[in-house]
Amino acid sequence: MSDVLELVQARLYAALGEPDARAAVTFLGTDRIEVLRFVSEDTGGDGDIVRYATLGMSDHPMADPTAVLADPVRGPRAELVLSVRAGLADTDKVLRPLAVLAASPQVEGVVVAPGASLDVGGPLWPGAPFSSVLVAEPGGLVEDLTLDEPMDPVRFLPLLPMTPNEAAWKRVHGAKELQERWLRHGTDLRDPLRSGVPLAD
């Protein structure tokens, strides 16, 4: 494990505790991506929360796809974090889709940033009403990890599952409007079985 990933792992452990499971996925032409599983008690009393965090995406900076040469040191770095309520669905099957998303900067040359939509091309887990996620702003659950100059900090980006209708609505109206609609309707974004938010009012 690289020095960067050791620091990232330590930051995840400090924020989320010890993982109770981890899995590794390797795609052709990319470095290994691990997905760590953390379980924590919901202080609201609605059951445990399972958090899945990637480890490996931040080992290299994300490169601007229009750049002629990728900078091996400078550029945004990130890992992905998904939080869902435990015991309501077979959400552990999300490990591979998460690894696919974490590998996308290496495979497709994309820069994953807040406000972006990421599509996995199928249900996030068996029976899931979601096939895409909205990348939210970092800093709430796991603080950014500052690295030595000139490297950019590692940001831990929350993923918010979207139904197909929500994803289509977001493409027209934007991420901020969708998040405000979720908030206005009291949407439980950690419910793996939730229905889509009303989009007509």
Order of alpha helices (4+ residues) and beta strands (2+ residues): alpha-beta-beta-beta-beta-alpha-beta-beta-beta-alpha-alpha
